[in-house]
Amino acid sequence: MSTACPFGLRRSRPARRNALVLALLATVSLPACGGEDEDGNQPAGAPETSTPSPSPATDEQETSPADGTPIRITVGDTELTARLDDNATARDLAAQLPLTLSFRDYNNVEKTAPLPRELSPDGAPEGHDPAAGDIGYWAPDGDLVCHYNSDAPFFNGIVRIGEFDGNMDAIERQSQDFTVTIERG
């Protein structure tokens, strides 16, 4: 007479199959329900449909793009105001503020100063005819340019990035090297 072991192969195959099926189902269903996989990582399933809460407004968001970025320019004891345009080059300059720059005068027509790093000319026009009160960027050399004289010649490579508000006498009077501090207005 043979006695069958209750834990023999015949009885353990269905139990093993059931255990294997349950383990497979658990592995598939846990990540599908948003659980972690065996490495502890979250699945990369479908994106969540909840709306992110709005972030608090910043100064940049409160200023309309048409207005540009207001800046203060200090020459000696005189404070001037200006506004940077809303273009990539002007935004790149605004990201570097505050700056203290040493300007050079060129024949009482324009003043230029080297910047700590070049600005992005992305999307900027090839050049423009400078006008009195323009603030520009001389893309070939990486200089900030203040045009105060309407007789300034056309220069290919100058990107207009802003303009002064009102009287520019404090800059116009400078005929030698001078220092300027530029900061957000």
C-alpha positions as a printed NumPy array, in Angstrom:
array([[  0.   ,   0.   ,   0.   ],
       [  1.279,   3.331,  -0.918],
       [  0.652,   6.398,   1.066],
       [  0.584,   9.742,  -0.618],
       [  2.296,  12.531,   1.039],
       [ -0.134,  15.432,   1.492],
       [  2.663,  17.802,   0.357],
       [  3.601,  15.779,  -2.675],
       [  3.894,  17.025,  -6.256],
       [  0.303,  16.395,  -7.178],
       [ -1.079,  18.701,  -4.586],
       [  1.638,  21.378,  -4.738],
       [  1.345,  22.143,  -8.466],
       [ -2.086,  23.755,  -8.186],
       [ -0.977,  25.611,  -5.072],
       [  2.187,  26.827,  -6.82 ],
       [  0.184,  27.842,  -9.882],
       [ -2.274,  29.744,  -7.719],
       [  0.533,  31.451,  -5.832],
       [  2.252,  32.322,  -9.106],
       [ -0.979,  33.729, -10.586],
       [ -1.627,  35.77 ,  -7.446],
       [  1.931,  37.131,  -7.445],
       [  1.628,  38.062, -11.142],
       [ -1.707,  39.797, -10.553],
       [ -0.294,  41.699,  -7.59 ],
       [  2.716,  42.793,  -9.646],
       [  0.504,  44.054, -12.47 ],
       [ -2.233,  45.63 , -10.361],
       [ -0.116,  47.47 ,  -7.792],
       [  1.595,  49.828, -10.267],
       [ -1.652,  50.208, -12.213],
       [ -3.322,  51.452,  -9.033],
       [ -0.593,  53.99 ,  -8.384],
       [  1.563,  51.935,  -6.057],
       [  5.308,  51.534,  -6.152],
       [  7.057,  48.854,  -8.151],
       [  9.54 ,  46.453,  -6.564],
       [ 12.341,  49.028,  -6.777],
       [ 10.269,  51.533,  -4.82 ],
       [  9.828,  53.774,  -7.858],
       [  6.561,  55.366,  -8.824],
       [  5.215,  54.2  , -12.178],
       [  5.312,  56.505, -15.179],
       [  1.622,  55.979, -15.882],
       [ -0.908,  58.44 , -17.189],
       [ -0.448,  62.067, -16.185],
       [ -2.48 ,  63.37 , -13.322],
       [ -5.539,  65.38 , -14.231],
       [ -5.468,  67.758, -11.288],
       [ -4.865,  71.43 , -12.023],
       [ -1.751,  72.851, -10.377],
       [ -2.401,  75.684,  -7.978],
       [ -1.486,  79.078,  -9.418],
       [  1.814,  80.524,  -8.272],
       [  1.886,  83.918,  -6.622],
       [  2.39 ,  86.813,  -9.036],
       [  5.893,  88.143,  -9.434],
       [  7.011,  91.596, -10.526],
       [  7.68 ,  90.261, -14.029],
       [  4.17 ,  88.803, -14.275],
       [  2.573,  92.04 , -13.104],
       [  4.351,  94.083, -15.764],
       [  2.783,  93.655, -19.157],
       [  5.188,  92.602, -21.917],
       [  4.494,  95.841, -23.814],
       [  5.733,  97.876, -20.859],
       [  9.149,  96.211, -20.643],
       [ 11.375,  96.328, -17.563],
       [ 11.876,  99.677, -15.801],
       [ 15.494, 100.393, -14.818],
       [ 17.4  , 103.111, -12.918],
       [ 20.694, 104.392, -14.257],
       [ 22.897, 106.309, -11.844],
       [ 25.624, 108.595, -13.205],
       [ 27.434, 110.335, -10.361],
       [ 24.718, 112.   ,  -8.253],
       [ 22.139, 111.872, -11.039],
       [ 19.556, 109.14 , -11.361],
       [ 17.949, 108.529, -14.753],
       [ 15.118, 106.2  , -15.626],
       [ 14.77 , 103.988, -18.648],
       [ 12.805, 100.993, -19.817],
       [ 14.138,  97.808, -21.354],
       [ 12.186,  96.4  , -24.291],
       [ 10.539,  93.008, -24.172],
       [ 12.954,  90.989, -26.295],
       [ 15.375,  88.16 , -25.511],
       [ 18.417,  90.454, -25.499],
       [ 16.854,  92.95 , -23.075],
       [ 15.598,  90.16 , -20.786],
       [ 19.118,  88.713, -20.761],
       [ 20.49 ,  92.084, -19.61 ],
       [ 17.747,  92.429, -16.967],
       [ 18.781,  89.031, -15.563],
       [ 22.296,  90.426, -14.927],
       [ 21.141,  93.492, -12.97 ],
       [ 22.344,  95.22 , -10.872],
       [ 25.498,  96.144, -12.785],
       [ 28.198,  98.767, -12.388],
       [ 29.83 ,  99.448, -15.741],
       [ 32.681, 101.64 , -17.001],
       [ 31.542, 103.504, -20.103],
       [ 33.726, 105.052, -22.823],
       [ 32.726, 108.051, -24.907],
       [ 33.049, 107.886, -28.706],
       [ 33.164, 111.35 , -30.304],
       [ 30.221, 112.664, -28.274],
       [ 27.928, 110.379, -30.272],
       [ 27.584, 107.241, -28.172],
       [ 28.805, 105.667, -24.944],
       [ 29.71 , 101.983, -24.691],
       [ 30.592,  99.626, -21.856],
       [ 31.682,  95.976, -21.902],
       [ 29.283,  93.62 , -20.129],
       [ 30.369,  90.792, -17.78 ],
       [ 28.925,  88.26 , -20.241],
       [ 27.506,  88.458, -23.744],
       [ 23.76 ,  88.791, -24.245],
       [ 21.606,  86.576, -26.43 ],
       [ 20.78 ,  88.224, -29.774],
       [ 18.099,  85.56 , -30.476],
       [ 15.245,  86.985, -32.509],
       [ 16.84 ,  90.423, -32.61 ],
       [ 16.987,  92.498, -35.789],
       [ 20.279,  92.676, -37.706],
       [ 20.791,  96.306, -36.721],
       [ 18.974,  99.615, -36.568],
       [ 19.454, 103.348, -36.948],
       [ 20.166, 104.538, -33.42 ],
       [ 18.041, 107.388, -32.137],
       [ 18.514, 109.839, -29.286],
       [ 17.684, 108.046, -26.06 ],
       [ 18.186, 104.512, -27.369],
       [ 19.863, 101.818, -25.3  ],
       [ 21.404,  99.135, -27.472],
       [ 23.563,  96.068, -27.492],
       [ 26.545,  95.906, -29.846],
       [ 26.346,  92.193, -30.628],
       [ 29.767,  91.804, -32.317],
       [ 31.7  ,  93.06 , -29.257],
       [ 29.26 ,  92.364, -26.402],
       [ 29.016,  96.035, -25.327],
       [ 26.084,  97.919, -23.876],
       [ 25.534, 101.082, -25.934],
       [ 23.846, 104.326, -24.919],
       [ 22.969, 106.518, -27.908],
       [ 22.21 , 110.066, -26.972],
       [ 22.903, 111.857, -30.245],
       [ 20.554, 111.594, -33.235],
       [ 23.57 , 111.977, -35.55 ],
       [ 24.85 , 108.52 , -34.55 ],
       [ 25.538, 106.485, -37.697],
       [ 23.828, 103.235, -38.64 ],
       [ 25.677, 100.226, -37.259],
       [ 24.844,  96.702, -38.341],
       [ 24.734,  94.513, -35.246],
       [ 23.238,  96.971, -32.754],
       [ 20.154,  95.512, -31.115],
       [ 17.768,  98.059, -29.588],
       [ 16.998,  96.896, -26.069],
       [ 15.4  ,  99.971, -24.519],
       [ 15.227, 103.715, -24.216],
       [ 15.724, 106.456, -21.664],
       [ 12.751, 108.272, -20.158],
       [ 13.223, 112.016, -20.473],
       [ 16.381, 114.097, -20.254],
       [ 19.761, 112.442, -20.741],
       [ 21.976, 115.444, -19.931],
       [ 23.92 , 113.516, -17.283],
       [ 25.126, 111.056, -19.921],
       [ 25.494, 113.636, -22.667],
       [ 27.864, 115.711, -20.498],
       [ 30.253, 112.778, -20.081],
       [ 33.17 , 113.2  , -22.482],
       [ 35.594, 110.821, -20.772],
       [ 35.355, 107.402, -19.161],
       [ 32.676, 107.276, -16.461],
       [ 30.975, 104.737, -14.209],
       [ 27.272, 103.928, -14.32 ],
       [ 25.178, 101.752, -12.025],
       [ 22.162, 100.073, -13.614],
       [ 19.476,  98.344, -11.557],
       [ 15.818,  97.443, -11.799],
       [ 13.554, 100.456, -11.384]])
